[in-house]
């Protein structure tokens, strides 16, 4: 089953990736595998100037599959998910997310990896992992880099959701539009003005240059957080209780250990 819709626009210089897996656009292992293969194919497309991500329908993405967060699957899930981030890092092609509706968990982490984030007024952004008794490794690194520790820690530690306007005010979102249709039209104009006239090669060097510190931090600390998650967090009772209670549609019973 294809879980991505892919279009090449602007004379084949822009790849538009649409997450397409029902209303939640869940980043499960099938979607991750398809996305990984697609990203790897871009190494043979020197003309590509921009990759855009968005969700089919009303929502960007509810995030990674909660089922695949279970203890026996968590290590494999995180390995595949984090591989996407390292592939985007190595490609150095400019990236953009266009957000409508819910953009949560792994969905927001994918957006955080992008150079540009645009949203409409329906967008709701959050990292609710703590509600399930776990934490988001990529967001724990990327969100503070994007908006500073004070704002990032409130989102990461409480699991609160913010609006697109709040995201704009704290510097996470480049611009907010009235609705999805306006966002698509205005962003297309933005791409024509700011991306299309430029050299694809030089754009990649620009991304490498502007992200030299960003990539260094990501490369050094994401493996450490992956180890912390798999080898320590998932050995606790509460992390497993949080995931299981969500899947069983009941309130968690914390043992604080």
N, C-alpha and C positions, 0 to 999 in steps of 0.2 A: 504494500500500500504506500503510495506516494504521500508524504506528509509535508512536502514543500511545493509551492508554486514558484517557478523561476521565470523571470522575464529579463531580456536584455534591451535596454532603451538608450536613447541619446547616441545613436549610431554605434551601438554595441559597446559603449564605454562605461555604462552603468549596469550593474546587475541588481535587480530588484528581487529580493527573497521574501516570500510571504509564508509565514508559519501557518499551516492549514491542517488542523487536526480536531475539527469540531469547535464548539464555542470557546473552549479553554486553551486551545493550541498548546497542549502539554508537551514539554520537551522530554519525551521518553527516549529509551535507547534507540528506537527505530528512527525517530526524527534526528537524534544526535548523529547516528551513523550516516544518514542521508546528507545532513549538513556538513559533516566532516569530509565526505567524498566530494561534495560540491566545492568546498573551500580549497581542497587540495588541487582541484582541477584549475583553479585560478592561477597557479604558478606558471601555466602555459598560456596565459592571456595577458601579455605585456601592455595591451591597449586599455585594460580595465582601469578606470579612474575612481570608481566609487562602488561600494557595496551598501545596499540599504536593506534594513530588516523591518518588517511590520507583521501584524497578525491579520488573518482573514476574519471578517465579521466585526463584531463589536469590541473584541478584546485583543490586546497584544499577545499576552501569554500568562496563564496562571502559574507557570514555573515548571520545574522538573517534576517528574512523576513521584508522588509520595510513596507509592508501592515500592519503587526502586530505591527508596531511602532505608528500607529495612536492612537489618544488620548483615544478612547474607548477600545482599546485593549492593550495599553502599559503596564498597571499595571500587567495584567495577564501574558503577555509575559515575562516581567522582572522577575516576581516571579518564573516562571518555569525555565527560563534560569539560574538565580542565584542559584536555587536549585541544578542544576547540579554541580556547583562549590563547594557547601557545601558537596555534596555527595562524590565528589572526595577527598575533604579534609578529610572527615571522614574515607574513605576506606584506605587512606595512601598507596595504591599500587603504585609503581613507574609508571610514565606515560611518553609517548613519542609522539611527533608529527613529521610526515614526510611530508614536504611541497613541493608541486610543484605548479607552476602557482599562481593564485590569492589567497591570504590568507588575507581577509579583515574583518573589523568589528568584529562581533561575532565569525567569524572563527579564527581570530588572537587571540581573547580573550581565546578561547578554547585552542589554542596552548600555550598561555602564562601561562596557569594553569599547563602545563606539566613540568616535571622535566628536560626533554631533548627535544631539537628541532634540527632536521636535515633538510636540504633543498637541492634542486638542483638549478642549475643556472637560471632556469625559474621562480623561486619564486619571488613574489612581495608581500610585507607585508605593511599593513597600517590600520589606524583607521580613515576612512573618515567621521565619523558621523557629525563632525562640518560643513561639506559642506551641510548637510541636516538641520543644525540648532540645532542639539542635541549633546550629549556627550556619551561616552561609560563608564558606571559605573565600570565594572570589570577592564578594561584596565587602567582606571584612577588610580587604586591602583596597579595593577600588573606590568604595564610597568615601572614605576619608580623603583619598587623593583628589576626588572630584569636588567635594563640598566642605572639607575640613572636619576635624574630629568632633567638635561640639555638636554639629548638626547630624553627622553620620552616626555617632554613638547613640543619639536619641532614637534614631530609626532602627539601628541594629539591636540594641539592648531591650527596647520596649516592643518591637515588632509593629509599631504604628504605621499607618498608611498616610501618605501625603497626597494632596491634589496637584494638578499640573501647575497651578498658579504658585503654590508653595515651592514646587520644584524649580520654577523660573526664578522666584525671588532668592532662593539659596544658590543659584548658579548652576544647577544640574541640567536644566532645560534651556536650549537656545532661544526658543520662541514658542508661544502658545497660540493656537488658532481656535476659531469658534467651533468648528466641527471637522470631521474627517475629510469631507470633500474639499473644504477650503484648505486644509493642511496639504492634501495631495497636490492641489493646483499651485499653491504658493511655494511649496518645497521644490516642485518641478522648475519653477522660475528661478529659485535660488540656485539649483544645480546648474541651470543654463548660464547663470551669471558668474558663479563663483568656482565651479569645478570644470565644466566642459572646456573652457578656453585654455586650460592649463595642460602642461606635459604630464602624461601618466607616470613617466619615470621620475620626474622632479617631485611630483606629489608624494611618491613613495619615500623619497629621501627626506621630504619635509616631515612626514609622519615619523620616520626613524629619528630625526633630529628632535622634534618636539616631545617625543616619548622616550628619550634615552633614560631618564630617571624613572619614569612610570614603568617601563619594561624591566628595568633592573630590579625594582621593588617587587613587581609581580613574579618575575622569574625566581627570585630568591625566597620569597615568603609563601607563595601558593603551595609548593610541595610541603613546607612545614605545617601549614594549616590542614592540608589533606591528611598528613600523618596524625595530627592532633585529633582530627575528626574520626578517622577509621580506627586508630589504635587506642585512643583514650575515651573520647566521647561515647562511641558506640559500645563501649564496655560498661557503661553506666546503666542502671535500671531505668532512670527517668528518660533518657534519650529513646530507649526502646519503647517505653510506656507511651511517650508522646506520639510516636509514629503509629503504634498499634491502636491507641485510643482514637486517633483520627480515622484510621481505616475501619474501625469498628463502630464509628459514629457515636462515641460516648465521651464524657468528660474524663480527662486524665486523672489518675490518682498518683500524685507525686510522693516519692519516698525520700527525696532530697539526697539521693546518692546514685 
